[in-house]
Amino acid sequence: MRAVRVLVVCTANVYRSRVTEELLRLRLAGAPVDIGSAGTRAASGEPVPPCVRTRLRDLGCVVAGMRPPRRLTADLVQTSDVVITLTAAQRSEVLRLVPRALARTVTLGELARWSMTPPPLPVAFADRLLALVHTATDLRGGAVHDDDVPDPRLMPERRRTDVVAMIAERVDDIASTLLDRAPLAGGVR
């Protein structure tokens, strides 16, 4: 069975999507998943800032050899099984590029919220991930939730840690459900 291809999208592909990508890679280590990221307005060749690399290293992620940020393209969306955005506006940008991606594009917050009270999920990892994404997209039209992860580049340094903690908690909730185990941090199972 081939790995599920997951694309994480934010604006610049230097902070939120990179933290999410690397934490998903760490928490889902050994699972059949291929995780990448891109930014809706990523500047080609811009390096990942040292403060992001340090935060990722502190969280246990491997940062050696990180590729530079890359811009979101229709091809990246089309070749992904699941697209996870950090905001609803970014989800809309993904869907402007590839409208057919609606059923497989979800915000990190939506996915985390539904992972806390998942429907019965299949046993195989790939099927679990796809079923959880489809649940989140199918039930999207209900109550309004503020699932957006704020852009830390627009915040004072002391608040950026809060954004990393928010991402880590959401990733832990998702990984715990997908791997069917208790969360590492945050959330109650």
LOVEXVEX-695122 format. One line per field, with one value per atom (N, C-alpha, C): residue in three letters; x, y, z; chain. Coordinates in pm, whole numbers, plus 32768, in hexadecimal, padded with zeros to 4 digits. Atoms other than C-alpha are relative to their C-alpha. Layout:
residues N
resn = [ALA / ...]
X = [X / ...]
Y = [Y / ...]
Z = [Z / ...]
chain = [A / ...]
This chain:
residues 189
resn = [MET / MET / MET / ARG / ARG / ARG / ALA / ALA / ALA / VAL / VAL / VAL / ARG / ARG / ARG / VAL / VAL / VAL / LEU / LEU / LEU / VAL / VAL / VAL / VAL / VAL / VAL / CYS / CYS / CYS / THR / THR / THR / ALA / ALA / ALA / ASN / ASN / ASN / VAL / VAL / VAL / TYR / TYR / TYR / ARG / ARG / ARG / SER / SER / SER / ARG / ARG / ARG / VAL / VAL / VAL / THR / THR / THR / GLU / GLU / GLU / GLU / GLU / GLU / LEU / LEU / LEU / LEU / LEU / LEU / ARG / ARG / ARG / LEU / LEU / LEU / ARG / ARG / ARG / LEU / LEU / LEU / ALA / ALA / ALA / GLY / GLY / GLY / ALA / ALA / ALA / PRO / PRO / PRO / VAL / VAL / VAL / ASP / ASP / ASP / ILE / ILE / ILE / GLY / GLY / GLY / SER / SER / SER / ALA / ALA / ALA / GLY / GLY / GLY / THR / THR / THR / ARG / ARG / ARG / ALA / ALA / ALA / ALA / ALA / ALA / SER / SER / SER / GLY / GLY / GLY / GLU / GLU / GLU / PRO / PRO / PRO / VAL / VAL / VAL / PRO / PRO / PRO / PRO / PRO / PRO / CYS / CYS / CYS / VAL / VAL / VAL / ARG / ARG / ARG / THR / THR / THR / ARG / ARG / ARG / LEU / LEU / LEU / ARG / ARG / ARG / ASP / ASP / ASP / LEU / LEU / LEU / GLY / GLY / GLY / CYS / CYS / CYS / VAL / VAL / VAL / VAL / VAL / VAL / ALA / ALA / ALA / GLY / GLY / GLY / MET / MET / MET / ARG / ARG / ARG / PRO / PRO / PRO / PRO / PRO / PRO / ARG / ARG / ARG / ARG / ARG / ARG / LEU / LEU / LEU / THR / THR / THR / ALA / ALA / ALA / ASP / ASP / ASP / LEU / LEU / LEU / VAL / VAL / VAL / GLN / GLN / GLN / THR / THR / THR / SER / SER / SER / ASP / ASP / ASP / VAL / VAL / VAL / VAL / VAL / VAL / ILE / ILE / ILE / THR / THR / THR / LEU / LEU / LEU / THR / THR / THR / ALA / ALA / ALA / ALA / ALA / ALA / GLN / GLN / GLN / ARG / ARG / ARG / SER / SER / SER / GLU / GLU / GLU / VAL / VAL / VAL / LEU / LEU / LEU / ARG / ARG / ARG / LEU / LEU / LEU / VAL / VAL / VAL / PRO / PRO / PRO / ARG / ARG / ARG / ALA / ALA / ALA / LEU / LEU / LEU / ALA / ALA / ALA / ARG / ARG / ARG / THR / THR / THR / VAL / VAL / VAL / THR / THR / THR / LEU / LEU / LEU / GLY / GLY / GLY / GLU / GLU / GLU / LEU / LEU / LEU / ALA / ALA / ALA / ARG / ARG / ARG / TRP / TRP / TRP / SER / SER / SER / MET / MET / MET / THR / THR / THR / PRO / PRO / PRO / PRO / PRO / PRO / PRO / PRO / PRO / LEU / LEU / LEU / PRO / PRO / PRO / VAL / VAL / VAL / ALA / ALA / ALA / PHE / PHE / PHE / ALA / ALA / ALA / ASP / ASP / ASP / ARG / ARG / ARG / LEU / LEU / LEU / LEU / LEU / LEU / ALA / ALA / ALA / LEU / LEU / LEU / VAL / VAL / VAL / HIS / HIS / HIS / THR / THR / THR / ALA / ALA / ALA / THR / THR / THR / ASP / ASP / ASP / LEU / LEU / LEU / ARG / ARG / ARG / GLY / GLY / GLY / GLY / GLY / GLY / ALA / ALA / ALA / VAL / VAL / VAL / HIS / HIS / HIS / ASP / ASP / ASP / ASP / ASP / ASP / ASP / ASP / ASP / VAL / VAL / VAL / PRO / PRO / PRO / ASP / ASP / ASP / PRO / PRO / PRO / ARG / ARG / ARG / LEU / LEU / LEU / MET / MET / MET / PRO / PRO / PRO / GLU / GLU / GLU / ARG / ARG / ARG / ARG / ARG / ARG / ARG / ARG / ARG / THR / THR / THR / ASP / ASP / ASP / VAL / VAL / VAL / VAL / VAL / VAL / ALA / ALA / ALA / MET / MET / MET / ILE / ILE / ILE / ALA / ALA / ALA / GLU / GLU / GLU / ARG / ARG / ARG / VAL / VAL / VAL / ASP / ASP / ASP / ASP / ASP / ASP / ILE / ILE / ILE / ALA / ALA / ALA / SER / SER / SER / THR / THR / THR / LEU / LEU / LEU / LEU / LEU / LEU / ASP / ASP / ASP / ARG / ARG / ARG / ALA / ALA / ALA / PRO / PRO / PRO / LEU / LEU / LEU / ALA / ALA / ALA / GLY / GLY / GLY / GLY / GLY / GLY / VAL / VAL / VAL / ARG / ARG / ARG]
X = [8054 / 8000 / 8058 / 7FB1 / 8087 / 7FDE / 8014 / 80AD / 7F96 / 805F / 7F9A / 8052 / 7FB7 / 801C / 7FB2 / 803D / 7FD2 / 804F / 7FC3 / 8016 / 7FCB / 8025 / 8016 / 8019 / 7FF8 / 7FD4 / 7FEC / 8014 / 8007 / 8022 / 7FE6 / 806B / 808E / 7F75 / 81E8 / 804E / 7FBC / 8245 / 8084 / 7F88 / 8342 / 7FE3 / 801C / 828B / 7F93 / 806E / 8130 / 7FFF / 8004 / 8134 / 807B / 7F85 / 829D / 7FF9 / 800E / 8255 / 7F9B / 8066 / 811B / 8038 / 7FC5 / 81D1 / 8060 / 7F9A / 82F2 / 7FC5 / 803F / 8216 / 7FAD / 8049 / 8133 / 8063 / 7F9B / 826A / 8035 / 7FCE / 82EA / 7F97 / 806A / 819D / 7FCC / 8032 / 8141 / 8072 / 7F8B / 829D / 7FDB / 801D / 827D / 7F7C / 8081 / 8120 / 8015 / 7FF2 / 80EF / 7FCD / 8028 / 80E2 / 807A / 7F99 / 81AF / 7FD0 / 802E / 8199 / 805A / 7FB9 / 81FB / 7FB6 / 8042 / 81A5 / 801F / 7FF0 / 8181 / 7FBB / 803D / 811B / 7FBA / 804D / 8018 / 804C / 7FAF / 810E / 8094 / 7F75 / 825A / 8061 / 7F97 / 8390 / 8069 / 7F9F / 8470 / 808A / 7F79 / 85BF / 800E / 7FF9 / 8568 / 801C / 7FE1 / 8608 / 7F9A / 8053 / 8543 / 804A / 7FBC / 858F / 803F / 7FBD / 8683 / 7FA6 / 8057 / 857A / 7FA0 / 8058 / 8495 / 804F / 7FAB / 85AF / 801D / 7FE5 / 8603 / 7F86 / 807B / 8498 / 7FE7 / 8015 / 847C / 8063 / 7F9A / 85C3 / 7FDB / 8028 / 8547 / 7F8B / 8073 / 840B / 8025 / 7FD2 / 84DC / 8000 / 8003 / 84C4 / 808E / 7F82 / 85E4 / 7FF9 / 8005 / 8636 / 8072 / 7F92 / 8775 / 7FCA / 8029 / 8744 / 7F75 / 8086 / 85F8 / 8005 / 8005 / 8599 / 7FCD / 8035 / 8551 / 7F69 / 8090 / 83E7 / 7FDD / 802D / 831E / 7F72 / 8083 / 81F0 / 7F9C / 806D / 80A5 / 7FE0 / 8026 / 804F / 7F8A / 806F / 7F25 / 8034 / 7FC8 / 8008 / 8015 / 7FEE / 8061 / 7F7B / 8085 / 7EF0 / 7FCC / 8036 / 7E91 / 8045 / 7FB8 / 7F9D / 7FFA / 8010 / 7F3A / 7F7C / 807C / 7E3C / 7FB3 / 803A / 7DFE / 804B / 7FC4 / 7E3A / 7FD0 / 801F / 7E4A / 8030 / 7FDB / 7E41 / 7FFC / 7FFD / 7E81 / 7F91 / 8070 / 7D61 / 7F95 / 806D / 7C12 / 801E / 7FDD / 7C93 / 8062 / 7FA2 / 7DB2 / 7FB9 / 8051 / 7CB8 / 7FBC / 8040 / 7BFE / 8064 / 7F9A / 7D42 / 8021 / 7FE8 / 7D83 / 7F8E / 8074 / 7C23 / 7FF1 / 7FFE / 7C4A / 805E / 7FA2 / 7D74 / 7FC6 / 8033 / 7CCB / 7F79 / 8084 / 7B53 / 7FDB / 8020 / 7B3F / 8040 / 7FBD / 7C15 / 7FAB / 8054 / 7AF1 / 7FF3 / 8019 / 7AB1 / 807E / 7F84 / 7C1E / 8055 / 7FBB / 7C7A / 7FBA / 8036 / 7C4B / 8062 / 7FA4 / 7CD6 / 8034 / 7FC7 / 7DB6 / 7F9F / 8061 / 7CB3 / 7F88 / 8071 / 7B95 / 8027 / 7FD3 / 7C5C / 8018 / 7FE8 / 7CC7 / 7F7C / 8081 / 7B64 / 7FB9 / 8045 / 7AD4 / 804F / 7FB2 / 7BF2 / 7FE2 / 8020 / 7B7E / 7F83 / 8079 / 7A2C / 7FE9 / 800A / 7A67 / 7F8E / 8060 / 7964 / 804E / 7FB5 / 79BB / 805C / 7F9E / 7AF8 / 8033 / 7FC6 / 7B8B / 8083 / 7F86 / 7CB7 / 807E / 7F88 / 7DB5 / 8019 / 7FDC / 7E70 / 7FCD / 8028 / 7E31 / 7F69 / 8093 / 7CBE / 7FCF / 8024 / 7CAE / 8011 / 7FE5 / 7D4D / 7F99 / 805F / 7C6F / 7F72 / 8085 / 7B34 / 7FF2 / 8005 / 7B8A / 7FF7 / 8007 / 7BC6 / 7F75 / 8085 / 7A7F / 7F95 / 805E / 79C4 / 8006 / 7FF0 / 7A53 / 7FC7 / 8032 / 79FF / 7F69 / 8090 / 78A4 / 7FB1 / 8047 / 7847 / 8025 / 7FCD / 78E8 / 7F92 / 8068 / 77A1 / 7FB7 / 804A / 7729 / 8028 / 7FDE / 778B / 8081 / 7F87 / 7890 / 8069 / 7F91 / 79DF / 8075 / 7F88 / 7B16 / 8074 / 7F99 / 7C08 / 8086 / 7F87 / 7D0E / 8074 / 7F85 / 7E72 / 803B / 7FD0 / 7EEB / 8090 / 7F7A / 8021 / 8061 / 7FA3 / 813E / 8061 / 7FA6 / 820A / 7FCB / 803D / 8115 / 7FF2 / 800E / 8138 / 8085 / 7F85 / 8230 / 803D / 7FB6 / 8337 / 7FC5 / 8032 / 82A4 / 7F7E / 807E / 8156 / 8012 / 7FE9 / 81F1 / 8001 / 8000 / 821E / 7F72 / 808C / 80A3 / 7FD0 / 8028 / 8077 / 803A / 7FC2 / 816D / 7FB6 / 8049 / 80B7 / 7F77 / 8082 / 7F67 / 800D / 7FE9 / 7FEE / 8021 / 7FD6 / 8092 / 7F8A / 8074 / 7F50 / 7FA3 / 8058 / 7E84 / 803D / 7FBD / 7F85 / 7FFC / 8007 / 7F90 / 7F75 / 8089 / 7E14 / 7FE7 / 8013 / 7E13 / 8050 / 7FAA / 7F37 / 7FCC / 8034 / 7E9F / 7F89 / 8074 / 7D5C / 802B / 7FD6 / 7E09 / 804D / 7FB1 / 7EF3 / 7FB9 / 8054 / 7DE0 / 8049 / 7FBB / 7EA2 / 7FE5 / 8017 / 7E93 / 8058 / 7FB3 / 7F06 / 8080 / 7F83 / 8068 / 7FF3 / 8013 / 7FF7 / 7F77 / 8083 / 7EB1 / 7F95 / 806F / 7D5E / 7FF1 / 801C / 7CBD / 7FC2 / 8035 / 7C78 / 7FC7]
Y = [7F8A / 8000 / 807D / 7F85 / 8156 / 805D / 7FA0 / 826B / 8066 / 7F93 / 836E / 8081 / 7F82 / 84B8 / 8073 / 7F91 / 85DB / 807F / 7F7E / 8746 / 8062 / 7F9C / 8850 / 808A / 7F7E / 89B5 / 8073 / 7F80 / 8B0A / 806F / 7F8F / 8C5D / 7FFE / 7FF2 / 8C6F / 7F7D / 8081 / 8B02 / 800A / 7FF5 / 8B6F / 7FE8 / 800F / 8B49 / 7F99 / 8059 / 8AB0 / 7F7D / 807E / 89B4 / 7FAC / 804D / 8954 / 7FBC / 803B / 891D / 7F8D / 8069 / 8856 / 7F88 / 806D / 878A / 7FAC / 804A / 872F / 7FB9 / 8045 / 86E2 / 7F88 / 8075 / 8603 / 7F91 / 8065 / 8554 / 7FB9 / 8039 / 8522 / 7FA8 / 8049 / 84B4 / 7F86 / 806F / 83D0 / 7FAA / 804D / 8336 / 7F6C / 808D / 81D9 / 7FE6 / 800F / 8214 / 8015 / 7FF1 / 81FC / 8087 / 7F78 / 8375 / 804C / 7FAB / 8464 / 808F / 7F7B / 85C8 / 806A / 7F8D / 8708 / 807E / 7F81 / 8878 / 8064 / 7F94 / 89B1 / 807C / 7F82 / 8B1D / 8046 / 7FBB / 8BE4 / 8079 / 7F8D / 8D09 / 7FEC / 801F / 8C5B / 8044 / 7FC3 / 8D12 / 7F96 / 8065 / 8C29 / 801F / 7FF2 / 8BF2 / 8040 / 7FC6 / 8CA1 / 7F90 / 806C / 8BD2 / 7FF8 / 8010 / 8B43 / 8049 / 7FAF / 8C39 / 7FAA / 804A / 8BC5 / 7FE9 / 8012 / 8BFC / 7F8A / 8071 / 8AFF / 7F7E / 8078 / 8A04 / 7FDC / 8018 / 8A2D / 7FC6 / 8033 / 89FA / 7F6E / 8088 / 88C3 / 7F9F / 8054 / 8836 / 7FE7 / 800D / 8879 / 7F9F / 805B / 87B1 / 7F70 / 8086 / 8687 / 7FE3 / 8013 / 86BD / 8008 / 7FFA / 8688 / 8079 / 7F87 / 87D5 / 8007 / 8001 / 8780 / 7FE5 / 8017 / 8799 / 802E / 7FCD / 8855 / 804A / 7FBC / 88C4 / 808F / 7F78 / 8A33 / 8001 / 7FF6 / 8AAB / 7FF0 / 800B / 8A5C / 8036 / 7FC5 / 8B00 / 7F93 / 805B / 8A49 / 8003 / 800A / 89CC / 7FA0 / 805C / 891A / 7F71 / 8087 / 87EF / 7FC4 / 8032 / 87D1 / 7FD5 / 8023 / 87D2 / 7F82 / 8072 / 86DC / 7F7D / 807C / 85E2 / 7FDC / 801D / 85EC / 7FBB / 8044 / 8504 / 8055 / 7FAC / 85F7 / 8085 / 7F7B / 876F / 803B / 7FC4 / 880A / 8091 / 7F73 / 8985 / 8033 / 7FC8 / 8A61 / 8065 / 7FA3 / 8B51 / 7FDF / 8011 / 8B4F / 804D / 7FB3 / 8C5C / 7FB2 / 8052 / 8B78 / 7F8A / 806B / 8A5E / 8035 / 7FC3 / 8B49 / 8013 / 7FEF / 8B94 / 7F7B / 8086 / 8A1E / 7FDE / 8024 / 89F3 / 8057 / 7FAE / 8B16 / 7FC1 / 8043 / 8A5B / 7F7D / 8084 / 8904 / 7FEC / 800D / 890F / 7F70 / 808E / 8792 / 7FCC / 802B / 8784 / 8017 / 7FDE / 87EC / 7F8F / 8070 / 8692 / 7FCD / 802F / 8665 / 8073 / 7F8B / 87C3 / 802B / 7FE7 / 8813 / 8059 / 7FB4 / 8908 / 7FA4 / 804C / 8883 / 7FFE / 7FF8 / 88FB / 7FA6 / 8059 / 8843 / 7F6F / 808B / 8702 / 7FDD / 8018 / 8723 / 7FF6 / 8001 / 8772 / 7F7A / 807E / 863E / 7F87 / 8071 / 8565 / 7FE9 / 800F / 85A4 / 7FAD / 8051 / 84FE / 7FBC / 8039 / 842B / 7F9C / 806B / 834C / 7F7D / 807E / 81D9 / 8008 / 7FF4 / 81CE / 7F77 / 807E / 80B8 / 7FE1 / 802A / 7FF6 / 8032 / 7FDA / 8045 / 8096 / 7F73 / 818E / 8059 / 7FAD / 8217 / 8013 / 7FF8 / 81C8 / 8056 / 7FAE / 8267 / 8094 / 7F74 / 83AA / 8035 / 7FD2 / 83C4 / 8009 / 7FFC / 8373 / 8079 / 7F8D / 847D / 8083 / 7F89 / 8582 / 800D / 7FFA / 8528 / 8024 / 7FDA / 8542 / 8097 / 7F70 / 869F / 8052 / 7FB2 / 8715 / 7FF0 / 8016 / 8678 / 8051 / 7FBD / 8720 / 8093 / 7F78 / 886F / 8069 / 7F9A / 8928 / 8022 / 7FE9 / 8920 / 8081 / 7F8B / 8A0E / 8041 / 7FB6 / 8B1A / 7FEC / 8014 / 8ACD / 8055 / 7FB6 / 8BA3 / 7F9E / 8067 / 8A96 / 8036 / 7FCA / 8B81 / 8001 / 7FF2 / 8B71 / 8087 / 7F7A / 8CDC / 7FFD / 7FF7 / 8D46 / 8038 / 7FD2 / 8D5B / 806B / 7F9A / 8E35 / 808D / 7F7F / 8F4C / 801C / 7FF6 / 8F1E / 8021 / 7FEF / 8F84 / 7F76 / 807E / 8E78 / 7FAE / 804A / 8E1C / 7FB5 / 8042 / 8DBB / 7F8D / 8067 / 8CDC / 7F74 / 8081 / 8BC4 / 7FCB / 8029 / 8BC1 / 7FBE / 8039 / 8B79 / 7F74 / 8085 / 8A58 / 7F9F / 8056 / 89CD / 7FDB / 801B / 89EC / 7F96 / 8061 / 8930 / 7F78 / 807F / 8826 / 7FB7 / 803F / 87E7 / 7FC4 / 8031 / 87C4 / 7F87 / 8072 / 86DF / 7F86 / 8071 / 8608 / 7FC1 / 8036 / 85E5 / 7FAD / 8046 / 8580 / 7F7E / 8078 / 848D / 7F96 / 8060 / 83EE / 7FB3 / 8042 / 83A5 / 7FA4 / 8051 / 8329 / 7F84 / 8071 / 824A / 7FB6 / 803D / 81F3 / 7FEE / 8002 / 8251 / 8082 / 7F88 / 8351 / 8072 / 7F8F / 84B0 / 8015 / 7FE1 / 851E / 807D / 7F83 / 8678 / 8037 / 7FC5 / 8733 / 7F96 / 805B / 8695 / 7F8E / 8072 / 8584 / 7F93 / 806F / 8432 / 7F9A]
Z = [8000 / 8000 / 8000 / 8007 / 7FA4 / 8075 / 7F93 / 80A3 / 7FD9 / 8014 / 80CA / 7FF4 / 8017 / 803F / 8040 / 7FB7 / 812A / 7FE1 / 801A / 80CE / 8069 / 7F9B / 81E2 / 7FC3 / 8043 / 816C / 8063 / 7FBB / 820D / 7F9E / 8059 / 8182 / 7FC7 / 802D / 8172 / 7FFC / 7FF7 / 81B3 / 804B / 7FAD / 82B7 / 8094 / 7F72 / 8402 / 8019 / 7FD9 / 8432 / 7FB4 / 804C / 8317 / 8019 / 7FE6 / 8361 / 8089 / 7F7B / 84D4 / 7FF9 / 800D / 847D / 7FB4 / 804F / 8372 / 8055 / 7FB4 / 8456 / 807A / 7F8F / 8584 / 7FD2 / 8036 / 84B1 / 7FDD / 8024 / 842B / 807D / 7F83 / 858F / 8043 / 7FB7 / 862A / 7FB2 / 8052 / 8504 / 7FCA / 802D / 84DE / 7FF7 / 8016 / 844F / 7FBA / 8045 / 83C1 / 7F6A / 8092 / 8247 / 7FD0 / 8024 / 820F / 7FCE / 803A / 813A / 8011 / 7FDA / 81C1 / 7FC2 / 8038 / 810F / 8023 / 7FE4 / 8124 / 7F93 / 8061 / 8053 / 8037 / 7FD7 / 8075 / 7F8E / 8068 / 7FB9 / 7FC9 / 802B / 7FA7 / 8023 / 7FDD / 7FE9 / 7FA0 / 8051 / 7F70 / 7FE3 / 8029 / 7EAD / 8038 / 7FCF / 7F51 / 8089 / 7F7A / 8098 / 8063 / 7FA2 / 81AD / 8072 / 7F89 / 82D0 / 8071 / 7F9A / 83EB / 806E / 7F94 / 84F9 / 8079 / 7F8A / 860A / 7FEA / 801C / 855C / 800A / 7FFA / 8534 / 8092 / 7F72 / 86A7 / 8046 / 7FC1 / 8712 / 7FD7 / 8030 / 8639 / 8042 / 7FC1 / 86C3 / 8092 / 7F73 / 8827 / 8011 / 7FFC / 87D5 / 7FD8 / 8024 / 8763 / 7F6B / 8092 / 85EB / 7FC6 / 8048 / 84FB / 7FA2 / 8053 / 8456 / 7F9B / 8061 / 8399 / 7F74 / 808A / 8224 / 7FDC / 8021 / 822E / 7F7B / 8082 / 80D1 / 8013 / 7FF6 / 8090 / 7FEB / 8015 / 808E / 7F6C / 808B / 7F56 / 7FF5 / 801C / 7EB9 / 7FDE / 801E / 7EA8 / 7F6A / 808D / 7D4A / 7FF3 / 801A / 7CB3 / 7FFD / 8007 / 7C73 / 808B / 7F77 / 7DE5 / 803C / 7FCC / 7E3E / 7FBC / 804C / 7D2B / 8023 / 7FE1 / 7D92 / 8095 / 7F71 / 7F03 / 8019 / 7FD8 / 7FA3 / 8065 / 7F98 / 80C2 / 8001 / 7FF4 / 80D9 / 8084 / 7F7E / 8235 / 7FFD / 7FFD / 824A / 8090 / 7F79 / 8378 / 8017 / 7FF2 / 8330 / 7F97 / 8061 / 827F / 7F7F / 8078 / 8190 / 7FA9 / 804E / 8129 / 7FC0 / 803D / 80F3 / 7F82 / 8075 / 8008 / 7F8E / 8068 / 7F4E / 7FBD / 8038 / 7F22 / 7FA0 / 8051 / 7E9B / 7F84 / 807A / 7DA9 / 7F99 / 805B / 7D15 / 7FCA / 8024 / 7D16 / 8045 / 7FC2 / 7D5A / 8024 / 7FE6 / 7D4D / 8082 / 7F85 / 7E89 / 807D / 7F8E / 7F69 / 8066 / 7FA5 / 7FFB / 8047 / 7FC1 / 805C / 8037 / 7FCA / 80D4 / 8080 / 7F7B / 8243 / 804C / 7FAB / 8342 / 806F / 7F91 / 8455 / 8075 / 7F92 / 8551 / 7FED / 801D / 84A6 / 801A / 7FF2 / 849B / 8093 / 7F72 / 8607 / 804D / 7FBB / 8679 / 7FEC / 801B / 85CE / 8033 / 7FCA / 864A / 8093 / 7F72 / 87AE / 8017 / 7FF7 / 876E / 7F79 / 8087 / 8639 / 7FF4 / 8019 / 859B / 8003 / 800B / 858C / 7F86 / 806C / 84BB / 7FD7 / 802E / 83E5 / 804A / 7FBC / 8464 / 7FBA / 804A / 8351 / 800A / 7FED / 8384 / 7F90 / 8072 / 8225 / 7FFF / 7FFE / 823E / 8074 / 7F8B / 839A / 7FE1 / 801F / 8321 / 7F9C / 8066 / 81EE / 8039 / 7FC3 / 82B8 / 805E / 7FA6 / 83BC / 7FB0 / 8055 / 82AB / 7FC3 / 803D / 81FF / 8067 / 7F96 / 834A / 8016 / 7FE8 / 8383 / 7F8C / 8072 / 8223 / 7FF0 / 800A / 8225 / 8066 / 7F93 / 836E / 800F / 7FFB / 8324 / 800A / 800B / 82E8 / 807F / 7F84 / 8451 / 8045 / 7FAF / 8566 / 7FCF / 8025 / 8529 / 806C / 7FA3 / 85C9 / 7FD1 / 8024 / 85D2 / 8007 / 8006 / 8563 / 7FCF / 803A / 84D3 / 8064 / 7FB3 / 8552 / 7FD6 / 8025 / 8560 / 7FCC / 803B / 84A0 / 8067 / 7F98 / 859D / 7FCE / 8036 / 84B3 / 801D / 7FE4 / 850A / 8096 / 7F6F / 8683 / 8043 / 7FB3 / 878D / 801D / 7FEA / 87CF / 8073 / 7F8A / 8924 / 7FE2 / 8022 / 8880 / 7F9B / 8066 / 8773 / 803C / 7FBC / 886F / 800E / 7FF6 / 889A / 7F80 / 8080 / 8727 / 7FF0 / 8008 / 8733 / 805C / 7FA2 / 8865 / 7FC7 / 803D / 87AF / 7F93 / 806C / 8681 / 803C / 7FC3 / 875C / 803E / 7FC2 / 881D / 7F96 / 806B / 86DD / 7FBA / 8040 / 863C / 805B / 7FA2 / 8777 / 8002 / 8001 / 8776 / 7F82 / 807F / 8607 / 7FFF / 8001 / 8629 / 8060 / 7F9E / 875F / 7FC9 / 803C / 86A6 / 7F8E / 8073 / 856D / 802B / 7FCF / 8632 / 8070 / 7F9A / 872D / 8084 / 7F7E / 8865 / 8048 / 7FB0 / 897A / 7FCB / 802F / 891D / 8052 / 7FBA / 8974 / 8055 / 7FB7 / 89E1 / 7FDE / 801A / 8A01 / 7FF3 / 801C / 89BB / 8063 / 7FA7 / 8A88 / 7FAB / 804E / 89F4 / 8060]
chain = [A / A / A / A / A / A / A / A / A / A / A / A / A / A / A / A / A / A / A / A / A / A / A / A / A / A / A / A / A / A / A / A / A / A / A / A / A / A / A / A / A / A / A / A / A / A / A / A / A / A / A / A / A / A / A / A / A / A / A / A / A / A / A / A / A / A / A / A / A / A / A / A / A / A / A / A / A / A / A / A / A / A / A / A / A / A / A / A / A / A / A / A / A / A / A / A / A / A / A / A / A / A / A / A / A / A / A / A / A / A / A / A / A / A / A / A / A / A / A / A / A / A / A / A / A / A / A / A / A / A / A / A / A / A / A / A / A / A / A / A / A / A / A / A / A / A / A / A / A / A / A / A / A / A / A / A / A / A / A / A / A / A / A / A / A / A / A / A / A / A / A / A / A / A / A / A / A / A / A / A / A / A / A / A / A / A / A / A / A / A / A / A / A / A / A / A / A / A / A / A / A / A / A / A / A / A / A / A / A / A / A / A / A / A / A / A / A / A / A / A / A / A / A / A / A / A / A / A / A / A / A / A / A / A / A / A / A / A / A / A / A / A / A / A / A / A / A / A / A / A / A / A / A / A / A / A / A / A / A / A / A / A / A / A / A / A / A / A / A / A / A / A / A / A / A / A / A / A / A / A / A / A / A / A / A / A / A / A / A / A / A / A / A / A / A / A / A / A / A / A / A / A / A / A / A / A / A / A / A / A / A / A / A / A / A / A / A / A / A / A / A / A / A / A / A / A / A / A / A / A / A / A / A / A / A / A / A / A / A / A / A / A / A / A / A / A / A / A / A / A / A / A / A / A / A / A / A / A / A / A / A / A / A / A / A / A / A / A / A / A / A / A / A / A / A / A / A / A / A / A / A / A / A / A / A / A / A / A / A / A / A / A / A / A / A / A / A / A / A / A / A / A / A / A / A / A / A / A / A / A / A / A / A / A / A / A / A / A / A / A / A / A / A / A / A / A / A / A / A / A / A / A / A / A / A / A / A / A / A / A / A / A / A / A / A / A / A / A / A / A / A / A / A / A / A / A / A / A / A / A / A / A / A / A / A / A / A / A / A / A / A / A / A / A / A / A / A / A / A / A / A / A / A / A / A / A / A / A / A / A / A / A / A / A / A / A / A / A / A / A / A / A / A / A / A / A / A / A / A / A / A / A / A / A / A / A / A / A / A / A / A / A / A / A / A / A / A / A / A / A / A / A / A / A / A / A / A / A / A / A / A / A / A / A / A / A / A / A / A / A / A / A / A / A / A / A / A / A / A / A / A / A / A / A / A / A / A]
